[in-house]
Amino acid sequence: TLTCYTAPGRIYRYLYVSLSPSRGKHTTMDPPGSTTTTTHINNPSNSSSRRRSQCNKWENYLFVAMLLQSVALIVLFEKFQGNAEDKLKHPQELQSNIRNLENSHLLKDDTPHYRATSSSSFTVDILSVASINQLDLLHAQQSTIATHTSVRNFFNATEIDDADPDCHTDITMQHVESASKFCRNRRNVVSPVFRYLRSQYANTRWLGKKKNPTGWLCAQVRPYSGLRKAQSHYLQTGQELPDYLLIFDDDTYYNMEKFQMNFASVDSSIEKVYSGCLVRSPIQTINFTFPFGGFGSILSKGALVRLFGKNQCPGLDGTNDSLNNNGSDYISIEEKESSSTEDSSSAFCGRLKENNVGELKYFTNGMSLVDLMYRYSSTERYRDVNKWTRNAGFCMHSDWVLGYFVNYYNVSTHVAEPYYKNVPHARLESYKGSEIYRKPTGFCRNDPTCEKDTEICHRATPEWMEMETKRWKLMAPEKFK
């Protein structure tokens, strides 16, 4: 009997020759991880060379089999790697996939599971500020939050929607550091709010600790690409504005059943903007508030009317020599808060003329506030930071942009809290008292861990979103699509 042994990576060959009982018996130990192939030789007295030849035959068979297996693995690996590279090389295909994800909630009448309008009179649209690098979060939101019957449209904004869609791949840490240094040392800053924000702009040490500082920087413009995208949808389709638009990050979770319980009976035509977690600057320094983006912002239909309405300010067009206009025909935005379109327009122009954060140069007549926010945040690209001048350069965090325009352009009515009754630009409300001032309160504490049944959770994982939604679907299946 001839026995050949093979082991992964190398081929070991051992011979076992059965001898007559009178000559004793010789045995060998199997090498670890080996397999055994046995063939019978009719003549045990054959020469050693013949035995070796017979074993070589089996060895060759096994070697070819292992070689074919290796080639197959290489082909599969290259195919997998090619697919991954294709996703990077073909942004059109990736864009199509993201559009398909979005279109499942900008939905057609013949779609079996979703409708263009919700099943209740209370409607909510969602804008998720996301990234192509973590689409699992976006998918999780779509399959959880967006399945509530109150949710009508599920918009998303990713790198593809940015004015500079290649920012996240093209800029370097040097660009990030240059932007930080420029903004923190910017000259020709006259308004108190802009001087304060300049001192708070992300420094290089803080940025260096972030997992993806270039991605973070490029994302600062994204919420306004998304808002403009939603505005275009309403204009092109003629669809009525929702009762509320929610704007939040792709790792944010809202319990939509609880949200509907809290807001369905509220008059959404009143201009209100709530922050899921409000950040309040030191009151003794400046009264400026902004939303902590990760916890989301809640915009009523009335606030959306203000954001999407067109504005005319003759003589203050940013393409003209607007700063030389005395603007005497414009009232201060604090002087009158009237329902009159004429008064509101005049107040808007009065604020625009103040040019507190350098927004005037980006305004053209007929713009909506969303158009202005988009152009303000997207015109000066980070890749061109070394060309920025004293009057040009985007030096705001994304949350600050929303905070500034909501508070200073009267997108929301004045806060109810009496303490701030003499602060004209106190407009942004905290949701259920959730604020960060000296320490986090309310929902601001839901980061990074969240209890079940919470209304808002930041840094939620896809698994947590699925688990929480599944529990609520079991309790109220009729409230989900």
C-alpha positions as CSV (number, residue, x, y, z in Angstrom):
1,T,0.0,0.0,0.0
2,L,1.3,3.5,-1.0
3,T,0.1,6.4,1.1
4,C,0.7,10.1,0.1
5,Y,0.1,13.0,2.4
6,T,-0.6,16.6,1.4
7,A,-0.8,19.7,3.5
8,P,-1.9,23.3,2.7
9,G,0.8,25.4,1.1
10,R,3.3,22.6,0.8
11,I,3.1,18.9,-0.2
12,Y,4.5,16.3,2.1
13,R,5.0,12.8,0.8
14,Y,5.3,9.8,3.0
15,L,5.6,6.2,1.9
16,Y,4.0,3.3,3.7
17,V,4.9,-0.1,2.5
18,S,3.1,-3.1,3.9
19,L,5.6,-5.7,4.7
20,S,5.0,-9.4,5.4
21,P,4.2,-10.2,9.0
22,S,7.4,-11.9,9.3
23,R,9.3,-8.7,8.5
24,G,7.3,-6.6,10.9
25,K,5.2,-3.5,10.3
26,H,6.3,0.1,9.6
27,T,4.0,3.1,10.4
28,T,4.2,6.8,10.0
29,M,2.5,9.7,11.8
30,D,0.1,12.0,9.8
31,P,1.5,15.6,9.5
32,P,-0.8,18.1,11.2
33,G,-3.5,19.5,8.8
34,S,-2.7,16.9,6.2
35,T,-5.1,14.9,4.0
36,T,-4.5,11.3,3.0
37,T,-4.5,9.7,-0.5
38,T,-4.1,6.0,-0.7
39,T,-3.5,3.7,-3.7
40,H,-2.8,0.0,-3.8
41,I,0.2,-1.4,-5.6
42,N,-0.1,-4.9,-6.8
43,N,3.5,-5.7,-6.4
44,P,4.9,-4.6,-3.1
45,S,8.4,-5.5,-4.2
46,N,8.4,-2.7,-6.9
47,S,11.4,-0.5,-6.7
48,S,11.4,2.6,-4.7
49,S,11.5,4.7,-7.9
50,R,8.2,3.2,-9.0
51,R,6.6,3.9,-5.7
52,R,7.8,7.5,-5.9
53,S,6.5,7.8,-9.4
54,Q,3.0,6.6,-8.3
55,C,3.0,9.1,-5.5
56,N,4.2,11.9,-7.8
57,K,1.1,11.3,-9.9
58,W,-1.2,11.9,-7.0
59,E,0.9,14.8,-5.9
60,N,0.5,16.4,-9.3
61,Y,-3.2,16.0,-9.3
62,L,-3.5,17.6,-5.9
63,F,-1.1,20.4,-6.9
64,V,-3.2,21.3,-9.9
65,A,-6.4,21.3,-7.8
66,M,-4.8,23.6,-5.2
67,L,-3.5,25.9,-8.0
68,L,-7.0,26.1,-9.6
69,Q,-8.4,26.9,-6.2
70,S,-5.9,29.7,-5.7
71,V,-6.7,31.2,-9.1
72,A,-10.4,31.1,-8.3
73,L,-9.8,33.0,-5.0
74,I,-7.6,35.6,-6.8
75,V,-10.4,36.2,-9.4
76,L,-13.0,36.6,-6.7
77,F,-10.8,39.0,-4.8
78,E,-10.1,41.1,-7.8
79,K,-13.8,41.2,-8.7
80,F,-14.7,42.3,-5.2
81,Q,-12.0,44.9,-5.2
82,G,-13.1,46.1,-8.7
83,N,-16.6,46.6,-7.4
84,A,-15.4,48.7,-4.5
85,E,-13.2,50.7,-6.9
86,D,-16.2,51.2,-9.3
87,K,-18.1,52.8,-6.5
88,L,-15.4,55.4,-6.2
89,K,-14.8,55.7,-9.9
90,H,-18.4,56.0,-11.0
91,P,-20.1,58.7,-8.8
92,Q,-23.1,58.7,-11.3
93,E,-23.9,55.1,-10.3
94,L,-23.5,55.9,-6.6
95,Q,-25.7,59.0,-7.1
96,S,-28.3,56.8,-8.8
97,N,-28.3,54.4,-5.8
98,I,-28.7,57.3,-3.4
99,R,-31.5,58.8,-5.5
100,N,-33.3,55.4,-5.5
101,L,-33.0,55.4,-1.7
102,E,-34.5,58.9,-1.5
103,N,-37.1,58.3,-4.2
104,S,-38.6,55.4,-2.2
105,H,-40.1,58.2,-0.1
106,L,-40.7,60.9,-2.8
107,L,-43.0,58.3,-3.8
108,K,-45.2,57.3,-6.7
109,D,-48.9,56.6,-6.5
110,D,-48.4,53.0,-7.6
111,T,-45.8,52.2,-4.9
112,P,-47.4,49.5,-2.8
113,H,-45.9,50.4,0.6
114,Y,-45.5,54.2,0.4
115,R,-47.6,57.1,-0.8
116,A,-46.9,60.6,-1.9
117,T,-48.9,61.8,1.0
118,S,-49.1,60.4,4.5
119,S,-52.2,58.5,5.7
120,S,-53.0,61.2,8.3
121,S,-53.6,65.0,7.9
122,F,-50.4,65.6,10.0
123,T,-47.4,65.5,7.6
124,V,-43.7,65.5,8.3
125,D,-40.9,65.7,5.8
126,I,-37.3,64.7,6.8
127,L,-34.0,65.9,5.6
128,S,-31.1,63.6,6.6
129,V,-27.6,65.1,6.3
130,A,-25.6,62.1,5.5
131,S,-22.4,60.7,3.9
132,I,-21.7,58.2,1.2
133,N,-19.1,56.7,3.6
134,Q,-21.8,55.4,6.0
135,L,-24.9,54.7,3.9
136,D,-25.9,52.0,6.4
137,L,-27.1,54.8,8.7
138,L,-29.2,56.4,6.0
139,H,-30.7,53.0,5.1
140,A,-31.5,52.4,8.8
141,Q,-33.3,55.8,9.0
142,Q,-35.3,55.0,5.9
143,S,-36.4,51.6,7.3
144,T,-37.3,52.9,10.7
145,I,-38.1,56.6,11.2
146,A,-39.4,57.1,7.7
147,T,-41.9,54.2,8.0
148,H,-44.1,56.1,10.3
149,T,-47.4,57.1,8.7
150,S,-46.8,60.8,9.4
151,V,-43.6,60.8,7.3
152,R,-44.3,61.9,3.7
153,N,-40.9,62.7,2.1
154,F,-37.5,61.5,3.1
155,F,-34.8,63.7,1.6
156,N,-31.1,63.2,2.0
157,A,-28.0,65.3,1.3
158,T,-24.6,63.6,0.8
159,E,-21.3,64.6,-0.7
160,I,-22.9,64.2,-4.1
161,D,-25.2,67.2,-3.4
162,D,-22.4,69.5,-2.3
163,A,-21.5,72.5,-4.5
164,D,-18.0,70.9,-4.5
165,P,-18.8,67.2,-4.6
166,D,-15.1,66.2,-4.7
167,C,-14.2,68.2,-1.6
168,H,-14.0,65.2,0.7
169,T,-11.5,63.4,-1.6
170,D,-9.4,66.4,-2.9
171,I,-8.7,68.6,0.1
172,T,-5.9,67.7,2.6
173,M,-5.2,68.3,6.2
174,Q,-3.2,71.4,5.1
175,H,-6.5,72.9,3.6
176,V,-8.2,72.2,6.9
177,E,-5.5,73.8,9.0
178,S,-5.4,76.8,6.6
179,A,-9.1,77.3,6.9
180,S,-8.9,77.2,10.7
181,K,-6.1,79.7,10.9
182,F,-7.7,82.0,8.4
183,C,-11.1,82.1,10.2
184,R,-9.7,82.4,13.7
185,N,-7.4,85.3,12.7
186,R,-9.8,86.9,10.2
187,R,-9.6,90.7,10.1
188,N,-12.2,93.3,9.1
189,V,-14.8,91.7,11.4
190,V,-17.0,94.4,12.8
191,S,-20.3,92.8,14.1
192,P,-20.3,91.5,17.7
193,V,-21.8,88.1,16.7
194,F,-19.1,87.5,14.0
195,R,-16.3,88.6,16.3
196,Y,-17.5,86.1,18.9
197,L,-17.9,83.2,16.4
198,R,-14.4,83.9,15.0
199,S,-13.0,83.1,18.4
200,Q,-15.0,79.9,18.6
201,Y,-14.1,78.5,15.1
202,A,-12.6,75.0,15.2
203,N,-8.9,75.2,16.1
204,T,-6.3,72.8,14.6
205,R,-5.8,70.9,17.9
206,W,-9.5,70.1,18.0
207,L,-9.7,69.2,14.3
208,G,-6.6,66.9,14.7
209,K,-8.6,64.8,17.1
210,K,-11.4,64.2,14.8
211,K,-11.6,60.9,13.0
212,N,-12.0,62.5,9.6
213,P,-11.3,66.3,9.7
214,T,-11.4,66.8,6.0
215,G,-14.8,65.1,5.8
216,W,-16.1,67.2,8.7
217,L,-15.0,70.4,7.1
218,C,-16.6,69.6,3.7
219,A,-19.8,68.7,5.5
220,Q,-20.3,72.2,6.9
221,V,-22.1,73.3,3.8
222,R,-24.2,70.2,3.4
223,P,-27.4,71.1,5.3
224,Y,-28.0,74.0,3.0
225,S,-27.5,71.9,-0.1
226,G,-30.2,69.7,1.4
227,L,-32.5,72.6,2.2
228,R,-32.2,73.9,-1.3
229,K,-32.9,70.4,-2.6
230,A,-36.1,70.3,-0.6
231,Q,-37.1,73.8,-1.8
232,S,-36.6,72.7,-5.4
233,H,-38.9,69.7,-4.8
234,Y,-41.7,71.8,-3.4
235,L,-41.4,74.3,-6.3
236,Q,-41.2,71.7,-9.1
237,T,-44.0,69.4,-7.8
238,G,-46.3,72.0,-6.3
239,Q,-46.6,69.8,-3.3
240,E,-48.0,71.6,-0.2
241,L,-45.4,72.3,2.5
242,P,-45.5,69.8,5.4
243,D,-46.6,70.7,8.9
244,Y,-43.0,70.2,10.0
245,L,-39.6,69.6,8.3
246,L,-37.0,67.8,10.4
247,I,-33.4,68.3,9.7
248,F,-30.9,66.0,11.4
249,D,-27.7,63.9,10.9
250,D,-27.7,60.3,9.6
251,D,-26.9,58.9,13.1
252,T,-29.9,60.7,14.7
253,Y,-33.1,58.9,15.7
254,Y,-36.5,60.5,16.3
255,N,-39.4,58.6,17.8
256,M,-42.0,59.7,15.3
257,E,-45.0,58.4,17.2
258,K,-44.1,60.6,20.2
259,F,-43.3,63.4,17.9
260,Q,-46.8,63.3,16.4
261,M,-48.3,63.1,19.9
262,N,-46.5,66.3,20.8
263,F,-47.0,68.3,17.6
264,A,-50.2,67.2,15.9
265,S,-52.3,69.6,17.9
266,V,-50.0,72.6,17.5
267,D,-50.7,75.2,14.9
268,S,-47.9,74.6,12.4
269,S,-48.7,77.8,10.5
270,I,-47.0,79.8,13.3
271,E,-43.4,80.5,12.5
272,K,-41.4,78.3,15.0
273,V,-38.0,76.6,14.8
274,Y,-37.1,74.2,17.6
275,S,-33.7,72.7,18.3
276,G,-33.5,69.1,19.6
277,C,-30.6,70.4,21.7
278,L,-30.0,74.1,21.9
279,V,-26.5,75.4,22.4
280,R,-26.5,78.7,24.3
281,S,-23.4,81.0,24.3
282,P,-22.3,82.7,27.5
283,I,-25.0,85.3,28.1
284,Q,-22.5,87.8,29.6
285,T,-20.6,87.6,26.3
286,I,-23.3,87.5,23.6
287,N,-26.8,86.3,23.3
288,F,-26.4,83.8,20.5
289,T,-28.0,80.4,20.2
290,F,-27.7,77.6,17.6
291,P,-28.9,74.0,17.2
292,F,-26.6,71.1,18.0
293,G,-26.9,69.6,14.6
294,G,-26.7,66.0,15.7
295,F,-30.0,66.4,17.7
296,G,-31.8,68.0,14.8
297,S,-33.9,71.0,14.1
298,I,-37.7,71.2,13.8
299,L,-39.1,73.7,11.4
300,S,-42.8,74.5,11.2
301,K,-44.8,75.2,8.0
302,G,-44.8,78.9,8.9
303,A,-41.0,78.9,9.3
304,L,-40.7,77.2,5.9
305,V,-42.8,79.9,4.3
306,R,-40.3,82.5,5.6
307,L,-37.3,80.4,4.4
308,F,-38.7,79.7,0.9
309,G,-40.3,83.2,0.2
310,K,-38.6,85.4,-2.4
311,N,-37.1,88.7,-1.3
312,Q,-36.6,92.0,-3.1
313,C,-34.2,94.6,-1.8
314,P,-33.7,97.3,-4.4
315,G,-30.3,98.9,-4.1
316,L,-29.0,96.1,-1.9
317,D,-28.2,93.5,-4.6
318,G,-24.8,92.0,-3.8
319,T,-23.7,92.5,-7.4
320,N,-24.0,96.3,-7.0
321,D,-22.1,98.7,-4.8
322,S,-24.6,98.0,-2.1
323,L,-22.6,99.0,0.9
324,N,-22.7,102.6,-0.3
325,N,-26.5,102.6,-0.2
326,N,-27.8,104.5,2.8
327,G,-30.8,102.2,3.1
328,S,-32.9,104.8,4.7
329,D,-36.2,103.3,3.3
330,Y,-35.6,100.1,5.2
331,I,-36.9,99.6,8.8
332,S,-34.8,97.6,11.3
333,I,-35.9,94.0,11.6
334,E,-36.6,94.6,15.3
335,E,-38.7,97.7,14.7
336,K,-41.7,95.9,13.3
337,E,-42.8,92.3,13.3
338,S,-45.9,92.5,11.2
339,S,-47.8,90.0,9.0
340,S,-47.6,92.6,6.3
341,T,-45.6,91.3,3.4
342,E,-44.3,94.8,2.7
343,D,-43.1,95.3,6.3
344,S,-41.5,91.9,6.5
345,S,-39.6,92.6,3.3
346,S,-38.5,95.9,4.5
347,A,-37.3,94.3,7.8
348,F,-35.5,91.6,5.9
349,C,-33.7,94.2,3.8
350,G,-32.8,96.2,6.9
351,R,-31.1,93.2,8.4
352,L,-29.4,92.4,5.2
353,K,-27.9,95.9,5.0
354,E,-26.3,95.3,8.5
355,N,-24.2,92.6,6.8
356,N,-23.4,91.0,10.2
357,V,-21.6,87.9,8.9
358,G,-20.7,89.1,5.4
359,E,-23.9,87.8,3.7
360,L,-24.8,90.9,1.7
361,K,-22.4,90.2,-1.1
362,Y,-24.1,86.9,-1.9
363,F,-27.6,88.3,-2.2
364,T,-29.4,89.0,-5.4
365,N,-33.0,90.2,-5.8
366,G,-35.6,87.4,-6.0
367,M,-33.6,85.1,-3.7
368,S,-35.2,83.1,-0.9
369,L,-33.5,82.9,2.4
370,V,-32.5,79.3,1.6
371,D,-30.9,80.5,-1.6
372,L,-28.9,83.0,0.4
373,M,-27.8,80.5,3.0
374,Y,-26.7,78.1,0.2
375,R,-24.8,80.7,-1.7
376,Y,-23.3,82.1,1.5
377,S,-22.0,78.7,2.6
378,S,-21.0,77.2,-0.8
379,T,-19.5,80.0,-2.9
380,E,-16.0,80.1,-1.2
381,R,-14.7,76.6,-1.6
382,Y,-12.3,75.0,0.9
383,R,-10.0,73.9,-1.9
384,D,-9.4,77.6,-2.6
385,V,-8.7,78.6,1.0
386,N,-5.3,80.0,0.0
387,K,-7.1,82.5,-2.3
388,W,-9.5,83.7,0.4
389,T,-9.4,87.4,1.1
390,R,-10.4,89.6,4.0
391,N,-13.9,89.9,2.5
392,A,-14.3,86.4,1.2
393,G,-14.2,83.0,2.9
394,F,-16.7,80.8,4.7
395,C,-16.0,80.9,8.4
396,M,-19.0,79.4,10.0
397,H,-19.9,76.0,11.3
398,S,-23.0,74.6,9.7
399,D,-25.0,74.9,13.0
400,W,-24.1,78.6,13.3
401,V,-25.5,79.3,9.9
402,L,-29.0,78.1,10.8
403,G,-28.8,79.7,14.2
404,Y,-27.8,83.1,12.7
405,F,-30.4,83.2,10.0
406,V,-33.3,81.9,12.2
407,N,-32.5,84.3,15.0
408,Y,-31.5,87.4,13.1
409,Y,-33.9,87.1,10.1
410,N,-37.0,86.4,12.2
411,V,-37.6,83.0,10.7
412,S,-39.2,82.0,14.1
413,T,-41.3,84.0,16.5
414,H,-39.7,85.3,19.6
415,V,-39.0,82.8,22.4
416,A,-41.6,82.6,25.1
417,E,-39.1,82.7,28.0
418,P,-39.5,86.1,29.8
419,Y,-35.8,86.3,30.6
420,Y,-35.0,87.0,27.0
421,K,-37.9,89.3,26.2
422,N,-35.4,92.2,25.6
423,V,-33.2,90.2,23.3
424,P,-34.7,90.8,19.8
425,H,-32.8,88.0,18.2
426,A,-33.8,85.3,20.7
427,R,-35.9,83.2,18.2
428,L,-34.7,79.6,18.3
429,E,-36.6,77.5,20.9
430,S,-35.2,74.5,22.7
431,Y,-37.3,71.4,22.5
432,K,-38.6,70.6,26.0
433,G,-35.9,72.6,27.7
434,S,-33.0,70.6,26.1
435,E,-30.0,72.9,26.2
436,I,-26.3,73.0,26.6
437,Y,-25.2,76.0,28.7
438,R,-23.3,75.1,31.8
439,K,-24.2,71.5,31.4
440,P,-26.4,69.4,29.1
441,T,-30.1,69.1,30.0
442,G,-33.0,67.2,28.5
443,F,-32.3,65.3,25.3
444,C,-28.8,66.8,25.1
445,R,-27.8,64.1,27.5
446,N,-28.7,61.4,24.9
447,D,-25.3,61.1,23.5
448,P,-23.9,58.5,22.9
449,T,-26.2,56.2,24.9
450,C,-30.0,56.4,24.8
451,E,-32.7,54.8,26.9
452,K,-35.6,53.0,25.2
453,D,-38.7,55.2,24.4
454,T,-36.6,58.3,24.2
455,E,-37.9,60.9,21.7
456,I,-34.5,61.9,20.3
457,C,-31.2,60.0,20.2
458,H,-27.9,61.2,18.8
459,R,-25.2,58.7,17.6
460,A,-27.7,55.9,17.3
461,T,-26.5,52.8,15.6
462,P,-28.5,51.1,12.8
463,E,-29.1,48.2,15.2
464,W,-30.5,50.5,17.9
465,M,-32.8,52.2,15.4
466,E,-34.2,48.9,14.2
467,M,-34.7,47.5,17.7
468,E,-36.5,50.6,18.9
469,T,-38.7,50.9,15.9
470,K,-39.6,47.2,16.1
471,R,-40.8,47.6,19.7
472,W,-43.1,50.5,18.7
473,K,-44.4,48.7,15.7
474,L,-45.5,45.8,17.9
475,M,-47.3,48.3,20.2
476,A,-48.9,50.3,17.4
477,P,-48.6,48.5,14.0
478,E,-51.3,50.7,12.4
479,K,-49.0,53.7,12.8
480,F,-46.3,52.4,10.5
481,K,-46.2,51.7,6.8
